[in-house]
């Protein structure tokens, strides 16, 4: 593989973590997985998005920053390739969907300070799934707090990802998983 840092992105339930595990095993690559389970605001966000969106997004940005910063500081000579199941810019994309304008402006200022310090991927693998397939996958993995995610929320996230990929010059492999 000619890429050293590969990130996998897609909507909620698209199969990012599954593909990251498969590629990591196949290429004997270092694996970085999003640590969503430690975010105390995630279940609360799905119950009350207006109240918990900002702390949710700040927590995710801080965790992703720490993970990727640690990656840059510790090289593994036996694993030249790193596979991650998220792109750091995911922070900004979800914040754009979840936050009111004023909170998003503040969040974006913080993101713009942090982002230049983060290693950027050589390749972005984007998994695109129809919303109906995303809902199937969400039901299968059975995380209680995800079961009520509305279709329009998934559609909005999908559109946000699509716009981002179109507007930025990132080497992207687009995979339709339907």
Secondary structure, DSSP 8 states (H G I E B T S, - for coil): ---SEEEEEESTTSSHHHHHHHHHHHHT-EEE---GGG-TTHHHHHH-HHHHHHHHHHHHHHHHHHHHHHHHH---TT---EEES--TTHHHHHHHHHS-HHHHHHHHHHHHHHHTTS---SEEEEEE--HHHHHHHHHHHT-GGGTT--HHHHHHHHHHHHHHHHHS---EEEEE--
